[in-house]
Amino acid sequence: MPPLSLSLRRMPAQAVLALALSAGAAAAQEFNDRPANARTQAPAFPGQTRAPVIQDTVALARSVVARGLVNPWGMAELPDGTWLVTERPGRMRIVSREGVLSPAVAGLPEVDARGQGGLLDVAIRADFAKDRRVWWSYAEPSGGGRNATAVATGTLSADGRRMTGVKVIFRQQPAWASTLHFGSRLVFDAEGMLFVTTGERSQSDARPQAQDPGSDLGKVLRIDPDGGPAPGNPEVAGARPGLWALGFRNVQSAAIGPDGALWTVEHGARGGDELNRVLPGRNYGWPRISYGVEYSGQPIGPGQTTRSGLEQPVYYWDPVIAPSGMAFYEGALLPEWRGSALIGGLADRSLVRLTFRDGKVTGEARYFRGEARIRDVTVARDGAVMVLTDAPNGLMIRIAPKQ
């Protein structure tokens, strides 16, 4: 089969390409055969990495919902079946049910779109039809080449053309002169509070701040959707307002699991992508412990993978998948997938699925491997899996069982 980027260019916008999941899983067999970057490291417990490959028998159909998106990053389904989609250069668009892109929504603040920055995630609450409020994250310019992850909220006009009443409710402190590691997933919890993930900005002098509770770098925060810390957050000495957990490298995947907890996946360096169940007040280790190695091939920090008082990941990858976007599947269209985590793979160019038992990973599959950088994953209300591909001519794709 030709690569996704080629095959879909040859198809009408709503054309369908059917594939057997068994073929996708068979291709995924290769990922467990690749050597690790950190070959002397061992998992802390059985099943922490290289879980058995899932064997699927269901057939999938993919349809292109929309094309021509410029490096899309995040998406949220509106009650009428249309979609809000962010583009990293700074535009938010509405994708109609027919796949038509609206003009850019007016009224958004300026973004710093250098490097990994720009307009990033977008989220709405279940009561959107009542108040039309939207939340989005972005890299906010701070002057002198510095920038910071920020979160804003506003009200989308009835015609979808403009955001009004825009207010910035979170600014990562300190700002930093870097174009990397903004984190930036937004997830609402059952109490209506907003989780925000950040990165540690990558640079060697910024990296240690992931361990500093007085810095917002390398953290998971839980804030009130109108601004300020959420009630019920853990008490951590010296912490910035909103701190939920610390010790992260760059979290670009986050979702509430079937257990009600926040789950995240963060980028490692060469190896060390981590799946974590993020509990309040816990320290997830970066950069004191990590799997994988530096891009130079040297050990990360002291080269340790375990240390007292620091949390172990539920699962890790070496080599990396480069995770972005995450959803737990609870839909009706794919009953075999219920309870699975679905994660976008940028470097692995695949859709990753994990199965669980008793909080541990029991299996992994990778679909459409090598075909496109998947930036975001979510589940539509009808149970279809929706993905965004990260490219200058990015696509929104619907995945559902073949009829």
Secondary structure, 3 states (H helix, E strand, C coil): CCCHHHHHHCCCCCCEEEEEHHHHHHHHHHHHHCCCCCCCCCCCCCCCCCCCECCCCCEEEEEEEEEEECCEEEEEECCCCCEEEEECCCEEEEECCCCCECCCCECCCCCCCCCCCCEEEEECCCCHHHHCEEEEEEEEEEECCEEEEEEEEEEECCCCCEEEEEEEEEECCCCECCCCCCCCCEEECCCCCEEEECECCCCCCCHHHHHCCCCCCCEEEEECCCCCECCCCCCCCCCCCCEEEECCCEEEEEEECCCCCEEEEECCCECCEEEEEECCCCECCCCCCCCCECCCCCCCCCCCCCCCCCCCCCEEECCCCCEEEEEECCCCCCHHHCCCEEEEECCCCEEEEEEEECCEEEEEEEECCCCCCEEEEEECCCCCEEEEECCCCEEEEEEEECC
